[in-house]
Amino acid sequence: MNPKISELNKKLQPYRNEIVKHKLYSKLKTRSDIKKLMESHVFAVWDFMSLLKALQINLTCFEIPWRPIGDPKIRRLVNSIVLEEESDVDSEGNPASHFELYLEAMRECEAETSTIETFMKNLNKDSRPKINEDIDSFLNTTFSIIEGGKSHEIASAFTFGREDLIPDMFLAIVNDMNKEKSFDKFVYYLERHIELDGGDHGPLALELICNLCGDDEKKWDEVQEVAIKCLKARKLLWDKINNDIN
């Protein structure tokens, strides 16, 4: 592993631990608890896709006429992640983004989807509908990084503030509750994340960080700053969900 990544991971570990060891997980004991989790967590699934598309816009050609933009290796890294995040398949082999997989999982367990569906319906490029103070704050953190336009900072939010922190823990909890097959689609979503993050996406995202930062110490410092900001925002979102369940 790149020594810069190893050093960065050590510095981020205390912030990651606050999420990995969060008291929320011990509160997830009923179907109602999982539904409450999903109704807020879905916004993190959505803004993750927005980070990915921001990287694609910055690092590949989104113009007509087409021309080869930037480093071919970086283009391949980004586009390969987009392929599986935006156009993966569901448990029956039908094409679906991971956001759509998550919505289907919510519907299967009868979680409330009207808030996220209304949010998506009313989205436009200039503004986002308000949800509540906690979710709005979480999304504002993400979009302040996107709007800053620095590819290495967006890649940091995507890589270190992403979903790879939690699928294993959720899967153990949900599998224990899945006796009535209420969470089959959520289990599939979580297993798919574990498979992709462990197999390709995690290493590709770290490689992207290294390629974007190179030997630029200022960029590495900014990557660390953004990663900490995103981990703190995720911790606050977990606090909010934990309070909802209480």
C-alpha positions as CSV (number, residue, x, y, z in Angstrom):
1,M,0.0,0.0,0.0
2,N,1.1,3.5,-0.8
3,P,2.8,4.9,2.4
4,K,0.7,8.1,2.2
5,I,-2.5,6.0,2.3
6,S,-1.1,4.0,5.3
7,E,-0.3,7.2,7.1
8,L,-3.7,8.7,6.3
9,N,-5.5,5.6,7.5
10,K,-3.8,5.8,10.9
11,K,-4.8,9.4,11.3
12,L,-8.4,8.6,10.3
13,Q,-8.8,5.6,12.5
14,P,-10.1,7.4,15.6
15,Y,-12.8,9.0,13.5
16,R,-13.7,5.7,11.9
17,N,-13.9,4.1,15.3
18,E,-16.5,6.5,16.4
19,I,-18.7,5.2,13.5
20,V,-17.7,1.5,13.6
21,K,-18.2,1.4,17.4
22,H,-21.3,3.6,17.5
23,K,-24.0,2.7,20.0
24,L,-26.6,2.8,17.2
25,Y,-25.8,-0.8,16.2
26,S,-26.8,-2.2,19.6
27,K,-30.2,-0.4,19.3
28,L,-31.2,-2.2,16.1
29,K,-33.3,-4.9,17.6
30,T,-36.6,-4.8,15.7
31,R,-38.0,-4.4,12.2
32,S,-39.2,-0.9,13.2
33,D,-35.6,0.1,14.1
34,I,-34.2,-1.1,10.8
35,K,-37.0,0.9,9.0
36,K,-36.0,4.1,10.9
37,L,-32.4,3.5,10.0
38,M,-33.2,3.1,6.3
39,E,-35.4,6.2,6.1
40,S,-32.5,8.4,7.0
41,H,-29.6,6.4,5.6
42,V,-31.1,6.5,2.1
43,F,-30.0,10.1,1.9
44,A,-26.4,8.9,2.4
45,V,-26.8,6.4,-0.4
46,W,-28.1,9.1,-2.6
47,D,-25.4,11.7,-1.9
48,F,-22.7,9.0,-2.5
49,M,-24.0,8.7,-6.1
50,S,-23.7,12.5,-6.4
51,L,-20.1,12.3,-5.3
52,L,-19.4,9.7,-7.9
53,K,-21.0,11.6,-10.7
54,A,-19.1,14.7,-9.7
55,L,-15.9,12.8,-10.1
56,Q,-17.0,11.5,-13.5
57,I,-17.9,15.1,-14.6
58,N,-14.5,16.4,-13.5
59,L,-12.3,13.6,-14.8
60,T,-13.9,12.4,-18.0
61,C,-15.5,14.0,-21.0
62,F,-19.1,15.2,-20.6
63,E,-19.1,17.4,-23.6
64,I,-20.1,17.2,-27.3
65,P,-18.1,16.9,-29.4
66,W,-16.2,14.2,-27.4
67,R,-12.5,14.4,-26.8
68,P,-10.2,12.4,-24.5
69,I,-10.0,14.4,-21.3
70,G,-7.3,13.9,-18.7
71,D,-5.4,10.8,-17.7
72,P,-6.7,7.6,-19.4
73,K,-6.0,5.5,-16.3
74,I,-8.0,7.9,-14.1
75,R,-10.9,7.8,-16.7
76,R,-10.9,4.0,-16.6
77,L,-10.9,4.0,-12.7
78,V,-13.8,6.3,-12.5
79,N,-15.9,4.8,-15.3
80,S,-15.4,1.3,-14.0
81,I,-16.8,2.3,-10.6
82,V,-19.7,4.2,-12.3
83,L,-20.6,1.2,-14.3
84,E,-21.4,-1.0,-11.2
85,E,-22.7,1.8,-8.9
86,E,-25.1,3.3,-11.4
87,S,-25.9,0.2,-13.6
88,D,-25.5,-2.8,-11.4
89,V,-28.1,-5.7,-11.3
90,D,-30.7,-6.6,-8.7
91,S,-31.1,-10.1,-7.2
92,E,-33.0,-11.2,-10.4
93,G,-30.5,-9.8,-12.8
94,N,-32.3,-6.6,-13.7
95,P,-30.3,-3.4,-14.2
96,A,-30.5,-1.0,-11.3
97,S,-28.4,1.6,-9.6
98,H,-27.4,1.0,-5.9
99,F,-29.8,3.8,-4.9
100,E,-32.7,2.0,-6.7
101,L,-31.6,-1.3,-5.0
102,Y,-31.9,0.5,-1.7
103,L,-35.3,1.9,-2.4
104,E,-36.6,-1.6,-3.4
105,A,-35.2,-2.9,-0.1
106,M,-37.1,-0.1,1.8
107,R,-40.3,-1.0,0.0
108,E,-39.9,-4.7,0.8
109,C,-39.7,-4.1,4.6
110,E,-42.4,-1.4,4.4
111,A,-40.1,1.5,5.3
112,E,-41.5,5.0,4.5
113,T,-40.2,6.1,1.1
114,S,-42.4,9.1,0.4
115,T,-39.8,11.6,1.9
116,I,-37.0,10.5,-0.3
117,E,-39.3,10.1,-3.4
118,T,-40.6,13.7,-2.9
119,F,-37.1,14.9,-2.4
120,M,-36.0,13.3,-5.7
121,K,-39.0,14.6,-7.6
122,N,-38.3,18.2,-6.5
123,L,-34.5,18.2,-7.0
124,N,-33.0,20.6,-9.4
125,K,-29.5,21.7,-10.2
126,D,-29.7,24.9,-8.2
127,S,-31.3,23.7,-5.0
128,R,-32.2,20.7,-2.8
129,P,-35.5,20.4,-0.9
130,K,-35.1,20.6,2.9
131,I,-35.7,17.5,5.0
132,N,-34.7,18.2,8.6
133,E,-31.8,19.9,10.3
134,D,-29.7,16.8,10.7
135,I,-30.1,15.3,7.2
136,D,-29.8,18.8,5.7
137,S,-26.5,19.3,7.6
138,F,-25.2,16.0,6.4
139,L,-26.0,16.8,2.7
140,N,-24.6,20.3,3.0
141,T,-21.2,18.8,4.1
142,T,-21.2,16.6,1.0
143,F,-22.3,19.3,-1.5
144,S,-19.9,21.9,-0.1
145,I,-17.2,19.5,-1.2
146,I,-18.7,18.9,-4.6
147,E,-19.3,22.6,-5.2
148,G,-15.7,23.3,-4.2
149,G,-14.8,21.5,-7.5
150,K,-11.5,20.0,-6.3
151,S,-11.3,16.4,-7.7
152,H,-9.0,15.1,-5.0
153,E,-11.3,16.5,-2.3
154,I,-14.4,14.9,-3.9
155,A,-12.4,11.6,-4.2
156,S,-11.6,11.8,-0.5
157,A,-15.3,12.2,0.5
158,F,-16.2,9.4,-1.9
159,T,-13.4,7.1,-0.6
160,F,-13.1,7.7,3.1
161,G,-16.7,8.8,3.9
162,R,-18.3,6.1,1.9
163,E,-20.4,3.0,2.8
164,D,-17.4,0.7,3.3
165,L,-17.5,1.4,7.0
166,I,-20.8,-0.3,7.7
167,P,-22.1,-3.1,5.5
168,D,-20.6,-6.0,7.6
169,M,-22.2,-4.7,10.8
170,F,-25.6,-4.1,9.2
171,L,-25.5,-7.5,7.5
172,A,-25.0,-9.4,10.8
173,I,-27.9,-7.5,12.4
174,V,-30.3,-7.8,9.4
175,N,-29.5,-11.5,8.8
176,D,-30.5,-12.2,12.4
177,M,-33.9,-10.5,11.8
178,N,-34.5,-12.0,8.4
179,K,-36.4,-15.1,9.5
180,E,-39.6,-13.9,7.7
181,K,-37.6,-12.9,4.6
182,S,-38.6,-9.2,5.2
183,F,-35.1,-8.0,4.4
184,D,-34.0,-10.2,1.5
185,K,-33.4,-7.2,-0.7
186,F,-31.5,-5.3,2.0
187,V,-29.3,-8.3,2.6
188,Y,-28.6,-8.4,-1.2
189,Y,-27.8,-4.7,-1.2
190,L,-25.4,-5.1,1.7
191,E,-23.7,-8.3,0.4
192,R,-23.3,-6.5,-3.0
193,H,-21.5,-3.6,-1.3
194,I,-19.2,-5.9,0.6
195,E,-18.4,-7.8,-2.6
196,L,-17.6,-4.7,-4.6
197,D,-15.9,-2.7,-2.0
198,G,-13.7,-5.6,-0.9
199,G,-13.0,-6.7,-4.4
200,D,-12.6,-3.7,-6.7
201,H,-14.1,-0.4,-5.6
202,G,-12.1,0.1,-2.4
203,P,-8.7,-0.5,-4.0
204,L,-9.7,1.5,-7.1
205,A,-10.8,4.4,-5.0
206,L,-7.5,4.4,-3.1
207,E,-5.6,4.3,-6.4
208,L,-7.6,7.2,-7.6
209,I,-6.6,9.3,-4.5
210,C,-2.9,8.4,-5.1
211,N,-3.1,9.4,-8.8
212,L,-4.9,12.7,-8.1
213,C,-2.5,13.8,-5.3
214,G,0.8,12.4,-6.5
215,D,3.6,14.2,-4.5
216,D,1.6,17.3,-3.8
217,E,1.6,17.6,0.0
218,K,-1.0,20.3,0.0
219,K,-3.5,18.0,-1.8
220,W,-2.7,15.2,0.7
221,D,-3.5,17.6,3.6
222,E,-6.7,18.6,1.9
223,V,-7.7,14.9,1.4
224,Q,-7.2,14.4,5.1
225,E,-9.2,17.4,6.1
226,V,-12.1,16.4,3.9
227,A,-12.0,12.8,5.1
228,I,-12.2,14.0,8.7
229,K,-15.1,16.4,7.9
230,C,-17.0,13.6,6.2
231,L,-16.5,11.1,9.0
232,K,-17.6,13.6,11.6
233,A,-20.8,14.3,9.5
234,R,-21.5,10.6,9.3
235,K,-21.1,10.3,13.1
236,L,-23.6,13.1,13.6
237,L,-26.1,11.3,11.2
238,W,-25.7,8.1,13.2
239,D,-26.4,10.2,16.4
240,K,-29.6,11.4,14.8
241,I,-30.8,8.0,13.8
242,N,-29.9,6.6,17.3
243,N,-32.0,9.4,18.8
244,D,-34.9,8.6,16.5
245,I,-34.9,5.0,17.6
246,N,-34.7,6.0,21.3
